[in-house]
Amino acid sequence: MKWNLQHTYTELPAKLFTLQAPAPVKSPKLELFNESLAEFLGIPVADKVELSELLSGNKIPQGAKPLAQAYAGHQFGNFTILGDGRAILLGEQITPNQELFDVQLKGAGRTPYSRGGDGRATLKSMLREYLISEAMYHLGIASTRALAVVKTGENVQREWENEGAILTRVAKSHIRVGTFEFAYQQLTLVEQKELTTYTIHREYPEIKNSSNPALDLLKAVMEKQASLITDWMRVGFIHGVMNTDNMSIAGETIDYGPCAFMNVYHPKTVFSSIDSTGRYSYSNQPLIAHWNLSRLAIALLSQIHENQEEAVKLAQSTLNEFPEIYQKKWESMMSKKLGLEGELPTDKALIDDLLKIMEQHAADYTNTFLAIQSGDFPEESLFQSDAFQDWYLNWIRRATQNGKSMEEVQEIMGKYNPQYIPRNHKVEEALFQATENHDYTIFNEMLVLLKTPYQFKDGLTAYQVPPKDGDDGYQTFCGT
């Protein structure tokens, strides 16, 4: 196999990127390599030394044309011109199946968009992204993926000195809502249309003959985002920093900075150290997705219709559909978590009642659904409460209507309720052991376990049990 890179992004207006090679590092050492992903991509698996050189940026793969992308973003609601401040796109790999995927080095040095940053990344943050992005992929959630982590042999200064590392990130594309915001601010209307045409051709070819491509692009992205956020809510995932520059046009989860998984069910759960107002809390994620989509709509207005008033009317009409689209997806997903088939008017109340009881009893989100699925209830206040026992009888009646067996109900539930998620305290333990003690035992065990997260394994209950004190005081931090 050989690298099979192309560079369609460089055919876009020049303001959207800067051609630039990665900055070489002192002594690269391959720490992790995803062989199955490499095989899928058709990327040659060389020896460790060769891979270390290639995936650190010290050596450029044959046919690469490295660049940093420009984009903008609303960060916590405030507009800023941004760009790849520490990432270099090597190119777009054509897989043996003739699919196209971006291959990007994250932590590859300063670019014109670094805004005073050092362009580097810490080993701990890159290991976190490797672990969580792969877990998300195997949970069946659209996500960027991790091909490799290479240690740089150099230290990175954050709150204290950290080992430096580079992550090789793979994505359907790195085009973001913020890319369109940048285009709207910086490019001519003709150039903006070039970006729209390119994005449709690459990500949504089914609408390439649309009579209103910009409006149909908005609709397609809206549908993808509704599905993505529904999946986040399904497993209790909290992204932590849903700025518009972190919203992928392709509908993938991107940028695993202060992300975490909810243990105790509480809708307003926040773990990010920089989210002091709870803007990106668990329950706010669909609302923020809607807000971000409105920023995309604004960036597309001039393309939607030449008459501003008509453009606003068309865009607003489309955006108004999001709450109902999301709500239908969410209710369908929650029904599947409870093994329900078909739709009844009473289903929403059944779902809401359970969530209310879970919140009142500070119940574990993941394990509560597993207990209902198995019928094996631990001695916890939730399951001993009259409210739950009444709810449970109602649920059994609803789930087994029309003669459906409990085995059939459990089979449906088993596809939507993971046995294992990356529990925050276990993630931190794995990262601590790997970075402080150079011991990857827990990290590798988690990687293997999370490849089949819906299958129960004997002897690994430690990965199912939440921490004794819950997540009180737990915080995650942005890698920059």
N, C-alpha and C positions, 0 to 999 in steps of 0.2 A: 504493500500500500504506500501511496505518496500523499502528501498534502495536496488538496484540490481546492485551492482558494480562488475566489473571485472578488471583485471590488465594485459592486454596483453602486454602493453608497457614494463613491467618488464621482459618479456621474451627476450627482445633485449639485445645486448651487454652492460655490466655494465657501460661502460664509457659514455653512453648516458643519464644517470640519476643518481641522488643521493636520496636514501630513506630518507625522512625527514618530521617530523610533523610540522604543522604550529606553530608559536610562539603565546602563549596565549595573550589575550589583557585584559585591565583593567576592563572595564564594557561595554560589547557589547549590542547594541540596534538596533533591526531591523528597518531600515528606509524605505526600499522598498522591496516588494516581488512580483514576477511575477507568480501569481497563475495559469494562463492558461499555461505558460511554464512548471511549476511544474507538472501539470496534464499530459501534453504531455510526459514529461520525466518519469512519474510514480514515482516521488519523493513525499514522504508523507508530507502533510501539517500539521505540528504540531502547537502548540500554539506559540506565538511570542517569549516567553522566550526560548523555546526549539530551535526554528529556529535561534535565535540570537546566542546561544551557538554553534550550528552546523555550521553555515555559517560565523562564525568568526574564527573558528579553535580552540576554547576553548574546544570543544567536537568533537570527530571524529565519523562520521557516521559509523554505523555497516557495516563491510566488507570493509572499506576504507583501502588503502595502500598508504599513502601520499608520493609524490616524487616531486623533482624539475628536470626539463629537462635541459640537456646540448645542446647547439647549438652554431653556429658561425654566422657571418654576415658581409656583406659589408655595413658599415654605412657611408653614403655620399661618397661611392666609396672606402672606406678604410677597409681592412679586420681586423676583431677583433674576438677573442674567447669570447663567451658570455654564456648565459644560463638564466634560470629563476631566476633573482635576487631578485624578490619579489612575486613570484607566486608559489603555491603548487597545484599539481594535486591530487585530492582526488581519482580519478579512472575514469573508463569508465562506465557510466550508460547505462544499457540495458533497452530500453523503452518498454512499453506494445506492441508496434509494432515490437519489436525485432530489433530496430535500436540502434546504438552505438554512444554515445556522451560523450566527455570529460567534467568533472565538475572540475573547477579550482577555487581556491581562490586567488584573485589578491590583493596584499598588505598584505600578510600573514606572513611577517617577513623575516629576513636575511636567505640566503642560501649560499652554497659554491661559488655561481656565482654572488654574490652581488657586487663585485668589489668596496668595500668601501661604498656602499649605505646602507640606513637604512632598506631596505626591506619593507617599508610601503608606503601607498598611501593616498592622501588627499581626503576628502569628495567631494570637488568640482570636481576633476578629475574623480572620480568614478561615480558621478552623471552624468557627461558629457557622459561617456561611456555608461551608462545605457540608457540615453535618445537617443543618436545618434545611437547606435547599434540597438535599438528597432525600431527607425524610418527607418533605412536602411532595416531592415527585412520586415516591412510593405510596403515599397516602392517596394518590390519585388527584392531586391538585396541581393545576398548571403553574409551572415554575421555571425560572432559569435553573441551570444545573452546574455542578462543579466538576471540572475535569482533573484538576490537580492543585496542590499547594506546594510551593517551593520556598524553603527558607532562604533568605538573602545573605546571611552572614553579617548583616548590619543591624544596628539597633535603631529603634524608632522612638522618639520622645513624645509621650502623651502625658498623662498625670505623673508617670514615672517612665523609666527606660524599659522598652519591650523589645523582644526579638522581632525582626522584620520578616515579612513573607509576601508572596504574590500568589493570588488565586487566579486560575484560568476559569473564566466564566463562559458558559455556553447559553445562548438565547436565540429564540426565533428571530428576534431583532432587538436592538436597543433604542428603538424609536419610542418616545414617551409623549404624554400630553404636553410636557414642557418643550419638546421639539417643535410642536405646532405653535406654542406660545412664542417661542423664539422667532419662528418664521413669520408670524403675524407682525411682530415688532420690527424685524430687521430686513425682511425680504420684500421684493415687489410682488404684486398679485400674481403675475405670471410665474414667478419662482415658487410662491406658495402652492400654486396648482401643481407644479412639478413634484413637490413633496407629497401632496395628496395622491397624485397618480402613482407615484413610486410605492407608497404605502399600500394602496389598494392592490396593485399588481403583486406585491410581495406577500401581504397578509390576508387580503380579502378578494382574491381573484373572481369570486362569484358575483361581485358587484362592478366589475370593470366596465361593463356596458351600460351602467346606470345613466339615466337622464339627469340625475342630480347626485354626482359622485360624493361631494362633500357631505351632503345630508345623509346619504346612505352609509358613509363611513362612520358618521356620528352614531347612527343606529346600530351598526355592527359592533362598534367598540362598546357601546352601552350594554348590549346583550352579553358580550364577553365578560365585562366587568361585573354585571349582576350575577353571572354564574360563578365567577371567581370569589366574590365576597361571600356568596352563599356557602361555598366550600370552606372558606376561612371560618365562618361561624359554625359550621358543622363540627369542626375539630377543636374549637376554642382557640384558634390562632389569632394573635394580636400583632399586626404589622409594626405599629409603634411610630411610624413616620410617613404617613400617607400624603406627602407633598406631591404636587403635580409632576415633578421631575422623577418621582418614584412610581408613577402609574404607567404601565406598559400598554402601548397601543395594541400589542399582540395578545393582551389579556393574561400575561404571565405574572406571577409574584416575582418582584425584583427588589434588590437591595435589602439584605437581611442585617440591618443594623441593630436597633434596640427592639428586636422582635422577641416574642415569648409566647408560651401557651398558658391559657387560663386553667388553674386547678379548681379552686373554689368558684362556684358559679356566682358571679356578680356582674351585671351588665356594664357597670361603669369602671371595670378593671382597667388599670393603666400600669405599665411597668417601665416605660421610657423615662429616663431621668430628665429629659428636656421637655416633656409634655406636662407642664405644671397646671394647665387648665383642663386636661382631660379631653382635648380636642380629638385625639385619635384613640379613644377608649374602645373597648370591645363593641359596645352597642352603637357607637357613633360611626363605625366603619361603613355601613351602607349609606349613611347621610353624607359622609365625606366623599365617597365615590360619586354620589350625585352632584355634589358641589364641584368636584374636579371635572366631571363631565361638562358642567356648565362653562368651565374655563376653556375646554376644548371647543365647545359650541361657539363661544365668542371668537376664538382664533379662526374659526371656519366661516364666520358670518359673510365675509365678502365673497366667498366662493359659493355659498348656499344660494344667494340671490343678489343681483346687482342693485336691487332696491332694498335699502337698509331696513325699512319697516317690514317688508315682506320676509326678509331673511330672519329677522327677530321672531316673527310670527311662526315661521316654519321650525326654527330651532327650538323655540319654547314649547311648541306643540309636541315635538319629539321628546324633549327633556321631561315633560310632564308625564310621560309614560313610564319613566324609570321606577317610581315607587311601586306601581302595580306589578311591573315585570319582576322586580326584586321580591316583593311580597309573595307572589305566586311560587317563585323558585324556592324561597325560604320555607313556606308552608309545605311544599312538596317534599323538600329535604327533611324537615322535622318529622313529617309523617312517616318517611322511610326509616328514620332513626327509631321510630316506635313500631315499625313493622306493619303500618297501615296501608291498605290498598284501596284505590278508589278515593273519592272525595265526598265527605259528608259535611253539612253545615256546622255540625257540632265539633269537628276536628280541631278547629282553631282554639276553641275554649279548652279542649282536652290538653293541647300543647301548652297553652298559656298557664293553665292551672298547675301543671307539673313544674314549669320554670319558676312560678311564684313560690311553690313549696320548697323547691331546691334553694332558692335565694334565702328564704326565711331560715333554713336549717344549715346554711353555708355548706352545701353538699358539693362533692367533687363532680365536676361536669362530666368528664369521661366515664368515671366508674359508676355513676348513677345509671346511665344508659346500659352499661354492661350488666349491672345487677338486674335491671328490668328484663333484659334479654335472657339472662340465665335463670332468673327466678331464685337465685341464691343471694339472700339479703344479709349483709353484715349488721352487727348490732350498732346501728347509728340512729340518731334521733329522727332523721328523715323517715326511715323505713318503719319506725315504731309509732309514728304519729298517726292519729285518726284520719287526718286530711289525706295522707299518702295512701292509707289502706282503702279509703273510699275511692280515691283516684284509681288505684290499681284494679279494683273490681270493675270500674267503668272501662278502663283500658282493655282488660281481658275480653269483656263483652264486645267492644268495638273491634279489637284485633282479630278475634276468632269468628266474627260474623260470617254468614254464608258457609259455615262448616269448615272454615280454615283451621288447620291444626297448629298447635304451638310450634311444632318443628318448622312449619312453613313460615310462620311469623319470625322465628329466630333466624331463619335463613336470609330473609330480607334485611333484618336489623344488622346481621353480621357483616353486610357489605358497606354499611354506612357508619358503624360504630367501631373505631379502631381499638384493639386491645392495648396498643402502646402508642403513646405520643412522646416527643422529646420533653420529658419532665424537666422543668427549669433547674431544679437542684441537681439532677443527674447530668444535665448539660454542663453546668458549672463545675461539677466534680470532674467530669471528663476533660474539660478544657484546662482546669488547674493541674491535673496530673500530667497532661500532655505538655503543657508549657513550662511548668515549674520542675517537674521530675522526669520529663522526657519519657513518660510511661503512657503508652497509647492503649493499654489493656481495656479500660472502660470505654474509651472513644471507639475503638474497633468493635467492641461487643455491641455498642449502641448502633453503629453503622449496619452491622449484620442483622440485628434485631429489627431495625426500622425498615429493612428491605421487604419484610412481610408483616406489616403492622396489624393486619386483621386476623392473624393466626396466633392463637394462644400457645405459649411454650412453657413447659414445666421448668421450675427452678429459677424463673426470672421475674418473680413477683416484685422484686425491688424496683423494677422499672415501671410498675403499675401503681405503686403506693405513693401518694403525695407526701411532702415533708410534714413532720409532726406539727410544726408551727404554721403550716400553710405557707403562703407567699408573703406574709407580713414583712414589709421593709425591703422586699426584693426589687432591685432596679437593674435595668439594662442600659447600655450606653452606646452612643454613636461611635463608630470606629475611627472617625476623623477628629 
